[in-house]
Amino acid sequence: MTDPKVSQYISILEPVDQEFVTYVRAFMHHIDPEIREHIKWNSLAFYYSGEMKAFDAKEYKRDLLVVNLHRGKFLLVFPTGSKIDDSVLKGKNYPDGRKILTLNSLNELKKIESDIKAGIVNWLEQIEK
């Protein structure tokens, strides 16, 4: 499901950023029907909209991925990504629970797209319902 606010956000980006973000948007929506999009932290973000066991909202357990455009690079921030098995999706794990992948181009993303999908699926399998 697409959000008009996301479409508006994408429309004002530079062409190279538009291409990257549009690509991420398309493949994220094909991973699971319960994945939704919105603008969070001034960035395109994806979250799980399905049933989950109750939790503290400050734990960001619904948040899957934030696409951060930073100084000519693309940061894929998984807010609770440190729970994704490193053998499935490599990235830098932070003490606060984030996992971040830094990419330079859409071509780099395409090379690891299957790893990202596997990481999201791994995350979804860990959901307490």
C-alpha positions as CSV (number, residue, x, y, z in Angstrom):
1,M,0.0,0.0,0.0
2,T,1.4,3.4,-1.0
3,D,1.1,6.6,1.0
4,P,0.5,9.8,-0.9
5,K,2.9,11.7,1.5
6,V,5.6,9.3,0.5
7,S,4.9,10.0,-3.2
8,Q,5.1,13.7,-2.5
9,Y,8.4,13.3,-0.6
10,I,9.9,11.3,-3.5
11,S,8.8,13.9,-6.1
12,I,11.0,16.6,-4.6
13,L,14.2,14.5,-4.4
14,E,17.1,14.7,-6.8
15,P,16.8,12.3,-9.7
16,V,19.4,9.9,-8.5
17,D,17.8,9.8,-5.0
18,Q,14.3,9.4,-6.5
19,E,15.6,6.3,-8.5
20,F,17.1,4.7,-5.4
21,V,14.1,5.4,-3.1
22,T,11.6,4.3,-5.7
23,Y,13.5,1.0,-6.1
24,V,13.6,0.4,-2.4
25,R,9.9,1.2,-2.2
26,A,9.0,-1.3,-4.8
27,F,11.0,-4.2,-3.5
28,M,9.9,-3.6,0.2
29,H,6.2,-3.8,-0.9
30,H,6.9,-7.2,-2.5
31,I,8.4,-8.8,0.6
32,D,5.2,-9.0,2.8
33,P,1.7,-7.7,2.5
34,E,1.8,-6.4,6.0
35,I,4.7,-3.9,5.2
36,R,3.5,-0.3,5.1
37,E,5.3,2.9,4.3
38,H,5.3,6.4,5.8
39,I,7.6,9.4,6.3
40,K,9.4,9.2,9.7
41,W,12.4,11.2,10.8
42,N,12.1,13.1,7.5
43,S,12.9,10.0,5.6
44,L,11.0,7.2,3.8
45,A,10.4,4.5,6.4
46,F,8.7,1.0,6.4
47,Y,7.0,-0.7,9.2
48,Y,5.2,-3.9,10.0
49,S,1.4,-3.3,10.3
50,G,0.3,-6.8,11.3
51,E,-0.5,-8.3,14.7
52,M,2.2,-8.1,17.4
53,K,2.4,-8.8,21.1
54,A,2.1,-5.6,23.1
55,F,5.3,-3.6,23.7
56,D,6.6,-0.2,24.7
57,A,6.4,2.2,21.7
58,K,9.9,3.5,22.5
59,E,11.3,0.1,21.5
60,Y,10.4,0.7,17.8
61,K,9.5,-2.9,17.3
62,R,7.3,-2.2,14.3
63,D,10.0,-0.2,12.4
64,L,11.7,-2.2,9.7
65,L,13.7,0.1,7.6
66,V,14.4,3.9,7.2
67,V,16.1,5.1,4.0
68,N,18.3,8.0,5.0
69,L,19.9,10.2,2.3
70,H,23.1,11.4,3.8
71,R,25.9,13.4,2.1
72,G,25.6,11.6,-1.3
73,K,25.3,8.2,0.4
74,F,22.3,6.0,1.1
75,L,21.9,4.7,4.6
76,L,19.6,1.8,5.2
77,V,18.8,2.0,8.8
78,F,17.1,-1.0,10.5
79,P,16.0,0.5,13.8
80,T,15.8,-2.9,15.5
81,G,18.1,-4.6,13.0
82,S,20.7,-5.9,15.4
83,K,18.2,-8.8,16.0
84,I,18.6,-9.8,12.4
85,D,21.1,-12.6,12.2
86,D,24.4,-11.3,10.8
87,S,24.8,-14.4,8.7
88,V,21.7,-13.3,6.8
89,L,22.3,-9.5,6.6
90,K,25.6,-7.9,7.3
91,G,25.8,-4.3,8.5
92,K,27.1,-2.3,11.4
93,N,25.3,-3.1,14.6
94,Y,24.9,-0.3,17.2
95,P,24.4,-0.7,21.0
96,D,20.9,0.9,20.7
97,G,19.8,-2.0,18.5
98,R,20.2,-0.5,15.0
99,K,21.8,-2.1,12.1
100,I,23.0,0.3,9.3
101,L,24.2,-0.4,5.8
102,T,25.9,2.4,3.9
103,L,25.6,2.3,0.1
104,N,26.9,4.5,-2.6
105,S,24.6,3.7,-5.5
106,L,21.5,1.8,-6.7
107,N,23.9,-0.8,-8.3
108,E,25.3,-1.6,-4.8
109,L,21.7,-2.0,-3.6
110,K,20.8,-4.3,-6.4
111,K,23.8,-6.5,-5.6
112,I,22.6,-7.1,-2.0
113,E,18.8,-6.9,-2.5
114,S,18.4,-10.6,-1.8
115,D,20.3,-10.2,1.5
116,I,18.1,-7.3,2.5
117,K,15.0,-9.3,1.7
118,A,16.3,-12.2,3.7
119,G,17.1,-9.9,6.6
120,I,13.6,-8.5,6.6
121,V,12.1,-12.0,6.4
122,N,14.4,-13.0,9.3
123,W,13.1,-10.0,11.3
124,L,9.5,-10.9,10.5
125,E,10.0,-14.5,11.6
126,Q,11.0,-13.2,15.1
127,I,7.8,-11.2,15.7
128,E,6.0,-12.1,18.9
129,K,2.3,-12.3,18.0
